Amino acid sequence: MLADARVADTAERLMRSRYSAFVVGDGDHLWRTWHPSTRPPDVAADEHTVWTGLDVRRTEAGGPDDDTGVVEFVASYREGGDGRRGRLREVSRFARRAGRWFYVDGDVRP
């Protein structure tokens, strides 16, 4: 489980911690940091996907004094079964609620 002692102060930092949770398979952290209005009942990292890199492309707002933010990133991965490589490009939306950042949703891009 990822340490929750330090709350992310920006949307980008939350996105990076969520990426790390996918890397180590910490579904609890993913669930806790997903906005309650859009969070599915079950959140689990895919155990067959090996995440191999993260490139943050841009951010909009999402700073310590903002209530919303956008982070665009590209995450590289390898499929565990056959070793096939791929990339996930997403524009993610974040919102701050009660002083904490949450992942709201995202649009996957080609």
Buried (B, 14 or more C-beta within 10 A) or exposed (E): EBEEEEEBBBBBBBBBBBBBBBBEBBBBBBBBBBBEEEBEEEBEBEEEBBBEEBEBEEBBBBEEEBEBBBBBBBBBBBEEEEEEEEEBBBBBBBBBEEEEBBBBBBEEEE
